[in-house]
Structure formats: C-alpha cells, structure tokens
Amino acid sequence: MSFVRDSDSPDRQVEKLARISDVLIERIDRMEEMRGSAWSMFQAAVALEQEIDARTRDLERAMADLSERNRELAIARAAAEEANRSKTRFLRAASHDLLQPLSAARLFLTALRDTSLDPFQQEITERLAGAFESVEELMHAVLDISRLDSQRIEFHRKPVNLGELFRRLAIEYAPVAEAKELALGFVPTSAVVDSDPIFLRRIAQNLVSNAIKYTETGKVLVGARRRGDRVWLEVHDTGIGIPVGDRNRIFDEFQRVGREGVAPGMGLGLSIVRRACAKLGHPIAVESEPGHGTVFRVSLPLVEPDEDGHVEVVNKTPVALRGRVVLVVENDPNMRRAYELVLRDQLGMVPRIAGGTAEALATMGEEPPDLILADYNLDNDDNGLAAIRALRAAVGVSVPAVMITAQRAPEIARACAEIAVPLVEKPIRREEMQMLFQRILS
C-alpha cells in the first residue's frame, strides 16, 4: 500500500513523506521511553528486593538478640523467684526459733507484772514489756509481708463474727489506749462477714494500732456500717490526720506521717493492710483532714442468714476456767514454765506439762483433760498434731484442743482445720489465751 500518489506534485510528496517520517520517529521515541521505563522499574524492583533482604537480615538479628535477652530475663526471673522462695522458707523455718523465746518472755513478764513490785521494778517491767512489744510487732510485720508476697499463700475464708472480733480487740488494745489517756470504743454489732479470720484480725489490729499511735488526744472509735450486701469495717480517730498528697504513700513500706518520733513503729502496718485487703478482695478507703482525724474503711462481704435466720458463727457464753485441767504438750523448758505460771497462778487452771506425745500419754492418766494445749514443733520428729490425735484416740473422746505455732505454713492450717483444732500464732497473750479457752470450753 502506497502512502504517496503518483499524481501528487514532488513538493506534495516530500511533505507527506516528512509527516510520515515524523510519525514513525515519534512512535520509535515512545517505544524507547517505554523500554527505558520498564528497565527503570526492573532496576527499582531489584534495589527494593535487596533492601528487603537487608532489612530481613537486620530483623532476624534483632529477633535473635531479643530471644537471647528474653532467655537472660527468664533466667534472672527464675533466680529472683527462687531467692524469694528461699527467703520465705528461711523466714518460715526461723520464725519458730525467733518467736519461741519471745513467747516465753511475754508470759514471764505477764506473770511478773501481777506480783508485788516497787515503783522502780514496776518501771523496769513496763519498759521491758514495751521493748518486747516492739520486737514482736516488727517480727509479725516481717513475717506477714513475707507471707502476703508469696504466690503460694492460702486463705481459709469462713464466716467471721465482727462482734466477737471487736471484743478481742477491745481486750487487746484497752491498756494501750488507757496509757495514752484515749477513749477507745467499739460499737456493738451482730454483723457476720466472709473473710479469713486470721488475716481479717491482722487488718483490724493494724488499723486500730495505727489509730492509737497517731492520736494524742480524743478518741478512737471502731464500728461496722452495713451497705446493701456489704459491711464497712470503720476505724475513726481524732489524730493528726493525713495530707492529701500522703494518702497513697502511707500504704508503702517504712512510710510514716508527721514528725519523726511522734509515733513508734516502723511504718509497716498499713503496708500489711493493703497487701492483705488486695489478696482477700476487700476494698479499702481512707478519708482524712489534717488536724481533725482520719477514718479507714474496709469493705467486707456480708454473710446472709439461712432460712431459720441463723449463720454458722454462734456466740457462746464464756465459762469459768478455774479448776479446769489443761494438758500442755511443749518441748521448750522456758515455755513449759511460762505456761505453768500463767495457767496455774493467773487463770486458776490445773496444768499437766509434757514434752512430747509419749510423755503426754503417760501424764494424762485415766481421766481425759478438759483441754489440750500443744505446740506444733516438738523433738524427735514429733509434733502437736500427732500428740492431739494420739491423746484423743487413747481416751476415745474428741478432747477440745488448741494448736500453738510460730510457723505460718498453710499445710499446718489445713491439718488443724481437718481435726477441728484452732490454730494460734505465737506469741500468745494471757488475755487472748483466756478468751480462747473460755470460748472453746463453752
């Protein structure tokens, strides 16, 4: 096919040929451009692939480094957890040896204070009692924090009668409040709540003790306020109060409000309260106005009565202890002598003292005792649980018993619960012992 006709003039033909040439050249240029663009795209793709390979290698190195760091962190965490478990095991093992002499000393001091003393002897006795009180408080705080920091801690929740708890706290803290000329009051209540009785008592003890420490004049009032299916345990005081900026800090260890020397202690009480409340699921709140006092509130689940209007906890009228026979199973000579003095001379009971299970069986005689008081740690792989079981089996009667221990071990608590034996932590006060014995023998 011809683009130039023969009839066209030469000029016309040249013009047509020039236009055709221009079109062809333009097409060739476009093809070259397209070929260059494709080459550029190919080059860009190769460069991008190389960049991806480089970044992939960097990522692989970072992942390997992160994996190594994670492995090192896992090793460090395992070492820290093992160190914490070792600390807990050490404190648990050492607690018996640490609290045993404290328990004996407290009972001896109690017996001494009830004797005739001149003013100087009375002062020395009171100062000794205060020193032992401080050591005991610190020991309990350290052991409590150790237990609450442990991941293996076990709680034994049951209905707790707040009225009974208030009565025990009143006996325990009335002398402390009287010494500071403070009015200490407990509002009567019939509320029963769901909690761990040992730790709930520790929470209340720390709150009441803290209120007394930071109140110079006025009063401390403890009560329970019902709100729906909850009960707020409240501790009010007319003390120095807490500034707004310090209301979170007071729950940390070794933190105290006010001037140094205003109140004794190490600043561990509220730290224990916070830990215990968090573990038990008991919300805690604080309201305060500097110079006008403070109120701490702990929210507790209310135990509802059954169809007959009863709950599991029943108040019993205390009975007289005088003349009651108590069989004491204790291997430490100082503790045996201390128990003998307190039980015989102060509570009017008839103590029979034995150092272990075999001696207790020989001491018991034909008539079973009214009560067994056994220490958990005895000599020669013997323990108080074995003693209580053997004594009960020997007489064929489930004799009321109390287990005393300095070990905060959940397996001991479970074993005592299985045979219906109250577990009491050392050191034990005479007033606490009296009230416990009266309740058990009711």
C-alpha positions as CSV (number, residue, x, y, z in Angstrom):
1,M,0.0,0.0,0.0
2,S,1.4,3.3,-1.0
3,F,1.1,6.5,1.1
4,V,2.2,8.7,-1.9
5,R,0.2,9.0,-5.0
6,D,1.8,9.5,-8.4
7,S,-0.4,12.4,-9.2
8,D,0.9,14.4,-6.3
9,S,3.5,17.0,-7.1
10,P,7.0,16.5,-5.9
11,D,6.6,19.1,-3.1
12,R,3.4,17.4,-2.0
13,Q,5.1,14.1,-2.0
14,V,8.0,15.4,0.1
15,E,5.6,16.9,2.6
16,K,3.8,13.7,3.0
17,L,7.0,11.7,3.4
18,A,8.2,14.2,6.0
19,R,4.9,13.8,8.0
20,I,5.2,10.0,7.8
21,S,8.8,10.2,9.0
22,D,7.8,12.4,11.9
23,V,5.1,9.9,13.0
24,L,7.5,7.0,12.8
25,I,10.1,8.8,14.7
26,E,7.6,9.7,17.4
27,R,6.5,6.1,17.7
28,I,10.1,5.0,18.0
29,D,10.7,7.6,20.7
30,R,7.7,6.3,22.7
31,M,8.8,2.8,22.4
32,E,12.3,3.8,23.7
33,E,10.7,5.6,26.6
34,M,8.6,2.6,27.4
35,R,11.6,0.4,27.2
36,G,13.5,2.8,29.5
37,S,10.7,2.9,32.0
38,A,10.4,-0.8,32.2
39,W,14.2,-1.0,32.7
40,S,13.9,1.6,35.5
41,M,11.1,-0.4,37.1
42,F,13.2,-3.6,36.8
43,Q,16.2,-1.8,38.4
44,A,13.9,-0.4,41.2
45,A,12.5,-3.8,41.9
46,V,16.0,-5.3,42.2
47,A,17.0,-2.5,44.5
48,L,13.9,-3.0,46.6
49,E,14.4,-6.7,46.8
50,Q,18.0,-6.0,48.0
51,E,16.7,-3.6,50.6
52,I,14.1,-6.1,51.8
53,D,16.8,-8.8,52.1
54,A,19.0,-6.4,54.2
55,R,16.1,-5.4,56.5
56,T,15.1,-9.0,56.9
57,R,18.6,-9.9,58.0
58,D,18.5,-6.9,60.4
59,L,15.2,-8.2,61.8
60,E,16.5,-11.7,62.1
61,R,19.5,-10.4,64.1
62,A,17.2,-8.3,66.3
63,M,14.9,-11.3,66.9
64,A,17.8,-13.4,67.8
65,D,19.1,-10.7,70.1
66,L,15.6,-10.3,71.7
67,S,15.4,-14.1,72.1
68,E,18.7,-14.1,73.9
69,R,17.6,-11.1,76.1
70,N,14.3,-13.0,76.9
71,R,16.3,-16.0,77.9
72,E,18.5,-14.0,80.1
73,L,15.4,-12.3,81.7
74,A,13.8,-15.7,82.2
75,I,16.9,-17.0,84.0
76,A,17.1,-13.8,86.1
77,R,13.3,-14.1,86.9
78,A,13.7,-17.7,87.9
79,A,16.7,-16.8,90.1
80,A,14.7,-14.0,91.7
81,E,11.7,-16.3,92.3
82,E,13.9,-18.9,93.8
83,A,15.6,-16.3,96.0
84,N,12.1,-15.1,97.2
85,R,11.1,-18.7,97.9
86,S,14.3,-19.3,99.8
87,K,13.6,-16.1,101.8
88,T,10.1,-17.3,102.6
89,R,11.4,-20.8,103.5
90,F,14.1,-19.3,105.7
91,L,11.6,-16.9,107.5
92,R,9.2,-19.8,108.0
93,A,11.9,-22.0,109.4
94,A,13.4,-19.3,111.5
95,S,10.1,-18.0,112.8
96,H,9.8,-20.8,115.4
97,D,13.2,-20.2,116.8
98,L,12.8,-16.4,116.8
99,L,9.3,-16.3,118.3
100,Q,9.8,-19.1,120.9
101,P,11.9,-17.1,123.3
102,L,9.6,-14.1,122.7
103,S,6.6,-16.1,123.7
104,A,8.2,-17.3,126.9
105,A,9.4,-13.8,127.8
106,R,6.0,-12.3,127.2
107,L,4.3,-14.9,129.5
108,F,7.0,-14.5,132.2
109,L,6.6,-10.7,132.0
110,T,2.8,-11.1,132.4
111,A,3.3,-13.2,135.5
112,L,5.9,-10.7,136.9
113,R,3.6,-7.7,136.4
114,D,1.0,-9.4,138.6
115,T,3.4,-9.7,141.5
116,S,4.2,-7.0,144.2
117,L,6.8,-4.7,142.7
118,D,8.2,-1.4,144.0
119,P,8.0,1.6,141.7
120,F,11.4,1.1,140.2
121,Q,10.8,-2.6,139.5
122,Q,7.4,-1.6,138.0
123,E,9.0,0.9,135.7
124,I,11.7,-1.6,134.5
125,T,9.0,-4.2,133.9
126,E,6.9,-1.8,131.9
127,R,9.9,-0.8,129.8
128,L,10.8,-4.4,129.2
129,A,7.2,-5.1,128.2
130,G,7.3,-2.2,125.7
131,A,10.6,-3.4,124.2
132,F,9.2,-6.9,123.7
133,E,6.0,-5.4,122.2
134,S,8.1,-3.6,119.6
135,V,10.2,-6.6,118.7
136,E,7.1,-8.8,118.5
137,E,5.3,-6.2,116.3
138,L,8.3,-6.0,113.9
139,M,8.6,-9.8,113.7
140,H,4.9,-10.2,112.9
141,A,5.1,-7.4,110.3
142,V,8.1,-9.0,108.5
143,L,6.5,-12.5,108.6
144,D,3.2,-11.1,107.4
145,I,4.7,-9.3,104.5
146,S,6.7,-12.4,103.5
147,R,3.5,-14.5,103.5
148,L,1.5,-11.9,101.6
149,D,4.2,-11.6,99.0
150,S,4.3,-15.3,98.5
151,Q,2.4,-16.6,95.4
152,R,1.5,-19.8,97.3
153,I,-0.3,-18.2,100.2
154,E,-3.6,-19.9,101.1
155,F,-6.6,-18.2,102.7
156,H,-9.2,-20.0,104.8
157,R,-12.3,-18.0,104.4
158,K,-15.3,-18.6,106.7
159,P,-18.0,-16.6,108.4
160,V,-16.4,-14.1,110.9
161,N,-18.4,-12.5,113.7
162,L,-17.4,-8.9,113.8
163,G,-18.8,-8.5,117.3
164,E,-16.5,-11.3,118.6
165,L,-13.6,-9.7,116.8
166,F,-14.4,-6.3,118.4
167,R,-14.4,-7.9,121.8
168,R,-11.0,-9.4,121.3
169,L,-9.6,-6.2,120.0
170,A,-11.1,-4.3,123.0
171,I,-9.3,-6.6,125.4
172,E,-6.0,-6.3,123.5
173,Y,-5.9,-2.5,123.0
174,A,-7.7,-1.1,126.0
175,P,-4.4,-0.9,128.1
176,V,-2.6,0.8,125.2
177,A,-5.4,3.4,124.9
178,E,-5.5,3.9,128.6
179,A,-1.8,4.5,128.7
180,K,-2.3,7.5,126.3
181,E,-5.5,8.6,128.1
182,L,-7.5,8.0,124.9
183,A,-11.1,6.8,124.8
184,L,-11.3,3.6,122.8
185,G,-14.8,2.5,121.8
186,F,-16.2,-0.4,119.9
187,V,-19.8,-0.1,118.6
188,P,-21.7,-3.4,119.2
189,T,-22.6,-5.3,116.0
190,S,-24.1,-8.6,115.1
191,A,-22.7,-8.5,111.5
192,V,-21.1,-11.7,110.2
193,V,-18.8,-11.3,107.2
194,D,-16.9,-13.7,104.8
195,S,-13.1,-13.4,105.3
196,D,-10.0,-15.2,106.5
197,P,-10.3,-14.8,110.3
198,I,-6.6,-14.6,111.0
199,F,-5.9,-12.0,108.3
200,L,-9.0,-10.0,109.0
201,R,-7.9,-9.8,112.6
202,R,-4.5,-8.7,111.5
203,I,-6.0,-6.0,109.3
204,A,-8.2,-4.7,112.2
205,Q,-5.2,-4.9,114.6
206,N,-3.0,-2.7,112.3
207,L,-5.8,-0.2,111.8
208,V,-6.6,0.1,115.5
209,S,-2.9,0.2,116.5
210,N,-2.2,2.8,113.8
211,A,-5.1,5.0,115.0
212,I,-3.9,4.9,118.6
213,K,-0.3,5.7,117.6
214,Y,-1.3,8.8,115.7
215,T,-3.9,10.1,118.2
216,E,-2.6,12.2,121.0
217,T,-5.9,13.4,122.5
218,G,-9.5,12.4,122.0
219,K,-10.8,9.0,121.0
220,V,-10.6,6.1,118.6
221,L,-13.9,4.5,117.6
222,V,-14.4,1.2,115.8
223,G,-17.6,0.1,114.2
224,A,-19.4,-1.7,111.3
225,R,-21.7,0.1,108.8
226,R,-24.0,-2.0,106.6
227,R,-24.4,-1.0,103.0
228,G,-26.5,-3.5,101.0
229,D,-24.7,-6.8,100.8
230,R,-21.5,-5.3,102.2
231,V,-20.3,-4.3,105.6
232,W,-17.8,-1.5,106.1
233,L,-15.4,-2.0,109.0
234,E,-14.5,1.5,110.1
235,V,-11.8,2.9,112.4
236,H,-12.2,6.6,113.3
237,D,-9.7,8.6,115.2
238,T,-9.2,12.3,116.2
239,G,-5.5,12.2,115.4
240,I,-3.1,14.3,113.4
241,G,-4.8,13.5,110.0
242,I,-3.2,12.7,106.7
243,P,-2.4,15.4,104.0
244,V,-3.9,14.7,100.6
245,G,-0.5,14.1,99.0
246,D,0.4,11.4,101.5
247,R,-2.8,9.3,101.3
248,N,-1.3,6.9,98.7
249,R,2.2,6.9,100.2
250,I,1.1,5.8,103.6
251,F,0.5,2.3,102.3
252,D,4.1,1.8,101.2
253,E,6.7,0.2,103.5
254,F,8.5,2.3,106.1
255,Q,6.3,5.3,105.4
256,R,5.1,7.4,108.3
257,V,3.1,10.6,108.5
258,G,4.0,13.5,110.8
259,R,7.2,14.5,112.6
260,E,9.8,11.8,113.4
261,G,9.3,10.4,116.8
262,V,5.6,11.3,117.0
263,A,4.6,7.7,117.0
264,P,6.6,4.5,117.4
265,G,6.9,1.8,114.9
266,M,8.5,1.0,111.5
267,G,5.7,2.1,109.2
268,L,4.8,-1.5,108.1
269,G,1.2,-1.8,109.4
270,L,-0.6,-0.1,106.6
271,S,1.5,-1.9,104.0
272,I,0.3,-5.2,105.5
273,V,-3.3,-3.9,105.5
274,R,-3.0,-3.0,101.8
275,R,-1.5,-6.4,100.8
276,A,-4.0,-8.4,102.8
277,C,-7.0,-6.4,101.5
278,A,-5.8,-6.8,97.9
279,K,-5.3,-10.6,98.3
280,L,-8.7,-11.1,100.0
281,G,-10.6,-8.7,97.7
282,H,-11.6,-6.3,100.4
283,P,-11.6,-2.7,99.1
284,I,-10.1,-0.1,101.4
285,A,-10.7,3.6,101.6
286,V,-9.4,6.4,103.6
287,E,-10.7,9.9,104.5
288,S,-8.8,12.4,106.5
289,E,-8.5,16.1,107.3
290,P,-5.1,17.2,108.7
291,G,-5.5,18.1,112.3
292,H,-9.0,16.7,112.6
293,G,-8.5,12.9,112.4
294,T,-8.8,10.0,109.9
295,V,-11.2,7.2,109.1
296,F,-10.2,4.0,107.4
297,R,-12.8,1.8,105.9
298,V,-12.6,-1.9,104.7
299,S,-15.4,-3.3,102.7
300,L,-16.4,-6.9,103.6
301,P,-19.0,-9.2,102.1
302,L,-21.9,-9.8,104.4
303,V,-22.9,-13.4,105.3
304,E,-26.6,-13.8,104.9
305,P,-28.5,-16.0,107.4
306,D,-30.1,-19.2,106.4
307,E,-33.9,-19.9,106.2
308,D,-34.0,-20.2,110.0
309,G,-32.3,-16.9,110.4
310,H,-29.0,-18.4,111.7
311,V,-25.5,-18.1,110.5
312,E,-22.6,-20.5,111.0
313,V,-21.0,-18.4,113.8
314,V,-22.7,-18.7,117.2
315,N,-21.8,-16.6,120.2
316,K,-21.3,-18.7,123.3
317,T,-21.3,-17.5,126.9
318,P,-17.8,-17.8,128.5
319,V,-17.3,-20.3,131.2
320,A,-15.1,-20.3,134.3
321,L,-11.6,-21.7,133.8
322,R,-10.7,-22.2,137.5
323,G,-10.2,-25.9,138.3
324,R,-10.2,-27.0,134.6
325,V,-7.4,-29.4,133.7
326,V,-5.2,-28.5,130.7
327,L,-2.6,-30.8,129.3
328,V,0.3,-28.8,127.8
329,V,2.5,-30.5,125.2
330,E,5.6,-28.3,124.8
331,N,9.2,-29.3,124.4
332,D,10.8,-25.9,125.3
333,P,11.6,-25.7,129.1
334,N,11.1,-22.0,129.3
335,M,7.7,-22.2,127.6
336,R,6.6,-25.0,129.8
337,R,7.5,-23.0,132.9
338,A,5.8,-19.9,131.5
339,Y,2.6,-21.9,130.7
340,E,2.6,-23.3,134.2
341,L,2.8,-19.9,135.8
342,V,0.1,-18.3,133.7
343,L,-2.3,-21.3,133.7
344,R,-2.0,-22.1,137.4
345,D,-1.4,-18.8,139.1
346,Q,-3.3,-16.4,136.8
347,L,-6.1,-18.4,135.2
348,G,-6.6,-20.9,138.1
349,M,-6.4,-23.9,135.9
350,V,-4.7,-27.2,136.7
351,P,-1.8,-27.6,134.2
352,R,-0.2,-31.0,133.3
353,I,3.0,-30.5,131.5
354,A,4.6,-32.9,128.9
355,G,7.4,-32.6,126.5
356,G,6.1,-34.8,123.7
357,T,3.4,-37.3,122.7
358,A,4.7,-40.3,124.7
359,E,5.1,-38.2,127.9
360,A,1.6,-36.7,127.3
361,L,0.1,-40.1,127.1
362,A,1.8,-41.2,130.3
363,T,0.8,-37.9,132.0
364,M,-2.8,-38.0,131.0
365,G,-3.9,-40.8,133.4
366,E,-7.3,-42.3,133.3
367,E,-9.4,-39.1,133.2
368,P,-9.1,-37.0,130.0
369,P,-8.1,-33.4,130.4
370,D,-10.6,-30.6,129.8
371,L,-8.3,-29.1,127.2
372,I,-5.1,-29.9,125.2
373,L,-2.6,-27.1,124.5
374,A,0.0,-28.4,122.1
375,D,2.9,-26.7,120.3
376,Y,3.4,-27.8,116.7
377,N,7.2,-28.2,116.8
378,L,8.3,-31.0,119.2
379,D,11.5,-33.0,119.5
380,N,12.5,-36.2,117.6
381,D,10.2,-35.6,114.6
382,D,7.2,-35.4,116.9
383,N,4.6,-32.6,116.5
384,G,1.5,-31.3,118.2
385,L,-0.9,-32.7,115.6
386,A,0.4,-36.2,116.3
387,A,0.1,-35.6,120.0
388,I,-3.6,-34.4,119.8
389,R,-4.6,-37.4,117.6
390,A,-2.9,-39.8,119.9
391,L,-4.4,-38.3,123.1
392,R,-7.9,-38.3,121.6
393,A,-7.5,-41.9,120.4
394,A,-6.3,-43.0,123.8
395,V,-9.4,-41.8,125.6
396,G,-11.9,-42.3,122.7
397,V,-13.1,-38.7,123.1
398,S,-12.6,-35.7,120.9
399,V,-11.0,-33.6,123.6
400,P,-11.0,-29.8,122.9
401,A,-7.6,-28.7,121.8
402,V,-5.6,-25.7,120.7
403,M,-2.5,-25.7,118.5
404,I,0.2,-23.1,119.1
405,T,2.8,-22.5,116.4
406,A,5.2,-19.9,115.1
407,Q,5.2,-21.4,111.6
408,R,2.9,-19.7,109.0
409,A,2.6,-22.8,106.9
410,P,-0.7,-23.4,105.0
411,E,-0.4,-27.2,105.4
412,I,-0.4,-26.8,109.2
413,A,-3.6,-24.7,109.0
414,R,-5.2,-27.3,106.7
415,A,-4.3,-30.1,109.0
416,C,-5.7,-28.3,112.1
417,A,-8.9,-27.5,110.3
418,E,-9.4,-31.2,109.4
419,I,-9.4,-32.2,113.0
420,A,-11.3,-29.0,114.2
421,V,-8.4,-27.6,116.2
422,P,-8.0,-23.8,116.4
423,L,-4.5,-22.6,115.3
424,V,-3.0,-19.7,117.2
425,E,0.2,-18.0,116.2
426,K,3.0,-17.2,118.6
427,P,3.4,-15.2,120.7
428,I,0.1,-15.5,122.6
429,R,-1.1,-13.1,125.2
430,R,-2.6,-14.2,128.5
431,E,-5.8,-12.3,127.7
432,E,-6.1,-14.0,124.3
433,M,-5.4,-17.4,125.9
434,Q,-8.1,-16.8,128.5
435,M,-10.7,-15.7,126.0
436,L,-9.9,-18.6,123.6
437,F,-10.1,-21.2,126.3
438,Q,-13.4,-19.8,127.5
439,R,-14.9,-19.9,124.0
440,I,-13.7,-23.5,123.4
441,L,-15.0,-24.8,126.7
442,S,-18.3,-23.1,126.4
